Amino acid sequence: MQRDIETAFVPERHHRAPSTALGFRGLLVFTGIFWGCFSLVTLAYGWDAFGGSAVTAWRPLLSDTVGAGLSIGMALALSEVRRWGPAARLALAAALALVGVAIYSAVVLVLVGPLMPPPETPDGGTEGMLRIMLVHYWVFAAYGGFYLLLDQGRAAPGGVSEDDDAQEWLRTRLFGRTEVWDGLNARWFWTFQGVFWTAMVVFSTANLINGGDSISTAWRVVLGEGIGMTASSVAHFLVLKPTRLWPLYRRAALALGVAIILTMIYVCAIWFSYFQVLPGEPPMRNGEPVDTGLPLLLYLAPRWMFLNFPVFVGWIGFYLALDAAKRLRSQERQLYNSIMLAQESQLKMLRFQLNPHFLFNTLNAISSLLLDARANEADKMLTQLSKFLRFTLDAAPDDRVPLRREIDAQRLYLEIEQTRFADRLKIAVDIDPVVEDALVPTMILQPLLENAVKYAVSQTTRAVRVTVEAKALSDDTLELRVTDTGSGGVSTRAYSGGGVGLSNIRARLAVLYGDTGRLEAGPQPEGGFAAVITMPLERSRAPKITEREEESDARTSGR
């Protein structure tokens, strides 16, 4: 039971070895081959443009090294969403490629830009930036496409490979260890990021055009927002995700600090994309051009911090709300699974408490028959016992069966007891045909009948009648009644209070029906004893006897 509950609380992925297709070592080899070939083609094609000297070759090589690192980050993000469909993974790869190419193009302009000839027109720098982004976007898109093709399979089950260990180690260092309580998973996080930062690009572009700038400079907006998206993603993996189980007040304080740091990074990104990457005409102050270096950043930072800080407070607020909602939903689902497992285990334990008692009495009776040289009666009792046990094996402890099948099974039990007591046990069954298809818990009547035989029939030498009745008290209430004509006042009838049989029935009814299922038992005024079960009247969804039920009925009836 404990193991089942732990399985319910802990998601399945925490119980199995990491399943990777390409592996971390394969990812490094693939990335090295891809970007190595690209670097060789770039050097061969632009050798003259790079100055025709090995002294300056480090610039494009360093740029491509940054591109390789961005590609590995993109691949790791795609590996986190292997359960997504192909279309969703392709869409995410396209979005990540856009972010990667924006950062890569900025690095190329910083490192390789000084080696290129100056633009002939004022807008030449913008056109060059757009051209670099367009060409290299397809490089990142091709990398993502090849990676998805190579990452289609699944590793064979078994132990954890060295590649799995390496990739898990890197993922843990970069993204933080996955907690048992799920929060904002990869799919929801990247969907949130895509929606939020796409809205930011649209808003900033509209603000740019409204300020009189050309639409051709919108790449600066994409670059700045891409850096903001990258910084917030890093904050998620390194800071916010590993601390999701912190108390609320500590996490709120941490989130406020993260928002301040992200705002500072975003302000630097705006300054970098507008005044450092292919800078245009510098702004004028008092008729003199303004130095666009660090002094301008320090001058504009307070105002830009004030304007953009609410943006990241909003990002943090949405992030925490979504994370809390996902964690709450996950915990509710896991708690529900654990309750269902505990309920199932409790029903099984209650059922297993009944069977050993019954088997002991029956086998003891068979032994007595054999000692008395009544072999034919012992053989008949064994046959009836085997039919009865077939019924108990066909139905699980938490199953509910039509009432007619339950009555057929209890007839077998009463026939076994009739073999023991002969004429001292009289049986009467009165079932309203209207409730024959009503669903009842398996073996719910057996302990009542067993106790009636034990405390009424076996305690006297006269004949005792045991009656089983079933009827509908209303459209939604079923009554099952077991009565006998024995001595209702005999002190040995302790089972009417808190005996094992009665306690088990009450416990099963409470687990299955709550307050709507109850059992009342006690002596009758006219003599004898009565036990009455009241429960909800639930009809079988398939009133007609199915093939499996017909086979089970044939077994219990001996056909």
MOUR-V519475 format. One record per backbone hydrogen bond with DSSP energy under -1.0 kcal/mol. NH is the residue of the N-H (numbers start at 1). CO is the residue of the C=O. If there is no record, write none. Layout:
BEGIN
nh = {NH	NH}
co = {CO	CO}
END
This chain:
BEGIN
nh = {5	6	7	8	9	10	14	15	27	28	29	30	31	32	33	34	35	36	37	38	39	40	41	42	43	44	45	46	50	51	52	59	61	62	63	64	65	66	67	68	69	70	71	72	73	74	75	76	77	78	79	81	84	89	90	91	92	93	94	95	96	97	98	99	100	101	102	103	104	105	106	107	108	109	110	111	112	113	115	116	124	127	128	129	130	131	132	133	134	135	136	137	138	140	141	142	143	144	145	146	147	148	149	150	151	165	166	167	168	169	170	171	172	173	174	175	176	185	189	190	191	192	193	194	195	196	197	198	199	200	201	202	203	204	205	206	207	208	209	210	211	212	213	217	218	220	222	223	224	225	226	227	228	229	230	231	232	233	234	235	236	237	238	239	240	241	244	246	251	252	253	254	255	256	257	258	259	260	261	262	263	264	265	266	267	268	269	270	271	272	273	274	275	276	277	285	288	290	297	298	299	300	301	304	305	306	307	308	309	312	313	314	315	316	317	318	319	320	321	322	323	324	325	326	327	328	329	330	331	332	333	334	335	336	337	338	339	340	341	342	343	344	345	346	347	348	349	350	351	352	353	354	355	358	359	360	361	362	363	364	365	366	367	368	369	370	371	372	373	374	378	379	380	381	382	383	384	385	386	387	388	389	390	391	392	393	394	395	399	401	403	404	406	407	408	409	410	411	412	413	414	415	416	417	418	419	420	421	422	424	425	426	428	430	432	435	436	438	439	440	442	444	449	450	451	452	453	454	455	456	457	458	460	464	466	467	468	469	470	471	473	474	478	479	480	481	482	483	484	485	488	490	493	494	496	497	503	504	505	506	507	508	509	510	511	512	513	514	516	517	518	520	522	524	527	529	530	531	532	533	534	535	537	540	550	551	552	553	554	555	556	557	558	559}
co = {1	2	3	4	5	6	11	12	23	24	25	26	27	28	29	30	31	32	33	34	35	36	37	38	39	40	41	42	46	48	47	56	57	58	59	60	61	62	63	64	65	66	67	68	69	70	71	72	73	74	75	78	81	85	86	87	88	89	90	91	92	93	94	95	96	97	98	99	100	101	102	103	104	105	106	107	108	108	112	113	121	123	124	125	126	127	128	129	130	131	132	133	134	136	137	138	139	140	141	142	143	144	145	146	147	161	162	163	164	165	166	167	168	169	170	171	172	183	185	186	187	188	189	190	191	192	193	194	195	196	197	198	199	200	201	202	203	204	205	206	207	209	208	214	215	217	218	219	220	221	222	223	224	225	226	227	228	229	230	231	232	233	234	235	235	236	241	243	247	248	249	250	251	252	253	254	255	256	257	258	259	260	261	262	263	264	265	266	267	268	269	270	271	272	272	288	285	283	293	294	295	296	297	300	301	302	303	304	305	308	309	310	311	312	313	314	315	316	317	318	319	320	321	322	323	324	325	326	327	328	329	330	331	332	333	334	335	336	337	338	339	340	341	342	343	344	345	346	347	348	349	351	351	354	355	356	357	358	359	360	361	362	363	364	365	366	367	368	370	369	374	375	376	377	378	379	380	381	382	383	384	385	386	387	388	389	390	391	396	440	438	436	402	403	404	405	406	407	408	409	410	411	412	413	414	415	416	417	418	421	422	464	466	468	470	432	433	435	538	401	399	441	445	446	447	448	449	450	451	452	452	453	457	424	426	483	428	481	430	479	477	477	535	471	533	469	531	467	529	465	486	487	490	492	493	494	499	500	501	502	503	504	505	506	507	508	509	510	513	514	534	532	530	528	524	484	522	482	520	480	518	478	476	437	546	547	548	549	550	551	552	553	554	554}
END
